[in-house]
Amino acid sequence: MNGAESLILTALNCGVEVCFANPGTTEMPLVAALDGAPRMRAVLALFEGVVTGAADGYARMAGRPALTLTHLGPGFANGIANLHNARRAHSPIVNVIGDHATWHLKADAPLTSDIESLARPVSSWVRHSGSAAEIAVDTSEAVAEAMRFPGHTSTLIVPADCQWTEAGAAAGPRPVAEPAAAPDSGVRAAAEALRRDGANSVLFMGGAALRERGLRAAARIAAASGCRLMCETFPARVERGGAMPAVEKLPYFPEMALDALSKSASVILAGACAPVAFFGYPKMPSSLIPEGRNVTTLATLEQDSALALEALAELIGAPKAAPALAAKSAAARPTGALDATTIGAAVAAAMPENAIVMDEAATTGLPFFGASLSAPAHTYLALTGGAIGQGLPCATGAAVACPDRRVISFQADGSGMYTVQALWTQAREGLNVTTLLCNNRRYRILQVELARAGITEPGTTARSLTSLGNPNLDWVALAKGMGVPGVRVETAEALARELERALKEPGPKMIEMLMA
Ligand SMILES: Cc1ncc(C[n+]2csc(CCOP(=O)(O)OP(=O)(O)O)c2C)c(N)n1
């Protein structure tokens, strides 16, 4: 067995079964090793941003890492933006990067670069394998580090000669520590805050608190105390709809977020950091918690927030089961032109049970989260790190992880163009992804930001730099060129009809929503 074979077999031994890849010459032994290991599903993506974004989507849904396989420094660098998003989502990922043969590095061949320096900002663990014999143990450690709660990115750099040289046997998995329990003092302090401030408090949640167990405990706490349930503006994963409790999202713009939190005397953090503004604006604070509020940490992101929420529910004597939600009337089907409100309502009304929604719909996506509360049970994924171009790849990875679930890729046009190649991977792998493309032919958020900065009459250049017209993008044609059938709609009625049809058919589909 050579080093490359020991890497793939060790990864399999550790429960890693998917490799999103865009390889080159320095990864040829690994490609050959994948050829000999059919249990490892190898998925080709035509840009490294798709490779890493797909690994993020896979990890969020599977709860375990995929491998990414990229080529030297430049190939890996193409994938960094989505690794940044994955780091913010705390997704477990194991990056494997080929490097030149050890003895060839000093020749400074054209593709030589400092791979470790590129990897470090997006990896909690980086190792350059020193020999073929070490690769198995290195791989096992990389997987264990990725699985360390709440999830991390490991990067293993493997020189080509270490891959092709004879190695020892593959390694087995290393034990992964359980998440740390939150201290009792935090539970007691949160109970005290709820006793004092009751309905004037907010339970602000992120991470594991937004999964089913945490949300059920949060609903019990809200029933007993009257507190408000809120989540991060861009959560990695939330269970929503069906029997899940009503959780509000903290608004994006700082004025609105400060206003939302100003109504409460206490903010209790569960699996989330204290919220900060996405950007600094003149005369605006970084913190989104208004001054004078009481901030209590029930559980940090690194601690078991679901367990802490259950302990808090017990301590305050909350009802044993989450109260039943008021019966929801079926959402009314919108009619007429397509805007953010009609699109949000139409999507929420058409969603099947157990769907996965990847929301990179940017400004068009805003009303959807509220509307989705009345949809059947589903999983909601957001763009966590603000680096756009994550939606189509993440939806792709989620569909690989969950072949039995329908994935709705709710996608803004400008962001979609960064990693549009993901559609080709969806077609090739036959993935059940329905892309709902919000074609507003502009970078609308940037136009909003210009207006917020007081530039109400942007000049020719500012208008040109925030417009996607001239020429207009034809998304049905783009999708068709990558093997994904598509249709264009211009009304809410047509959207509802096409979405219903697409969700019954196997394989990927593009619905281009031409907005008013
Ligand atoms: C990697 C990266 N590059 C650039 C930006 C800056 N940026 C933020 S939003 C945006 C445009 C978003 O436009 P679109 O996706 O069409 O959504 P819309 O605002 O129209 O709803 C850009 C360029 C970013 N956030 N990330």
The ligand as a Tripos MOL2 file, in Angstrom:
@<TRIPOS>MOLECULE
LIG
   26    27     1     0     0
SMALL
NO_CHARGES

@<TRIPOS>ATOM
      1 C1        -16.4720   36.8770   -1.9020 C.3       1 LIG1
      2 C2        -17.2090   38.1700   -1.8500 C.ar      1 LIG1
      3 N1        -16.9960   39.1030   -2.8000 N.ar      1 LIG1
      4 C3        -17.6870   40.2570   -2.7750 C.ar      1 LIG1
      5 C4        -18.5810   40.5350   -1.7930 C.ar      1 LIG1
      6 C5        -19.3020   41.8750   -1.7240 C.3       1 LIG1
      7 N2        -20.7230   41.7140   -1.9980 N.ar      1 LIG1
      8 C6        -21.6140   41.5570   -1.0030 C.ar      1 LIG1
      9 S1        -23.1450   41.3850   -1.5320 S.2       1 LIG1
     10 C7        -22.6660   41.5380   -3.1450 C.ar      1 LIG1
     11 C8        -23.6680   41.4990   -4.2360 C.3       1 LIG1
     12 C9        -24.8560   40.6350   -3.9660 C.3       1 LIG1
     13 O1        -25.7120   40.6690   -5.0880 O.3       1 LIG1
     14 P1        -26.7290   39.5090   -5.3500 P.3       1 LIG1
     15 O2        -26.1260   38.2160   -4.9840 O.co2     1 LIG1
     16 O3        -27.2280   39.6360   -6.7500 O.co2     1 LIG1
     17 O4        -27.9010   39.7920   -4.3150 O.3       1 LIG1
     18 P2        -28.8400   41.0770   -4.1610 P.3       1 LIG1
     19 O5        -28.0760   42.0720   -3.3480 O.co2     1 LIG1
     20 O6        -29.1400   41.5960   -5.5500 O.co2     1 LIG1
     21 O7        -30.0430   40.5980   -3.4650 O.co2     1 LIG1
     22 C10       -21.3010   41.6980   -3.2360 C.ar      1 LIG1
     23 C11       -20.5650   41.8550   -4.5100 C.3       1 LIG1
     24 C12       -18.7690   39.5250   -0.8100 C.ar      1 LIG1
     25 N3        -19.6220   39.6640    0.2050 N.pl3     1 LIG1
     26 N4        -18.0870   38.3630   -0.8860 N.ar      1 LIG1
@<TRIPOS>BOND
     1     1     2 1
     2     2     3 ar
     3     2    26 ar
     4     3     4 ar
     5     4     5 ar
     6     5     6 1
     7     5    24 ar
     8     6     7 1
     9     7     8 ar
    10     7    22 ar
    11     8     9 ar
    12     9    10 ar
    13    10    11 1
    14    10    22 ar
    15    11    12 1
    16    12    13 1
    17    13    14 1
    18    14    15 2
    19    14    16 1
    20    14    17 1
    21    17    18 1
    22    18    19 2
    23    18    20 1
    24    18    21 1
    25    22    23 1
    26    24    25 1
    27    24    26 ar
@<TRIPOS>SUBSTRUCTURE
     1 LIG1         1 GROUP 0 **** ****
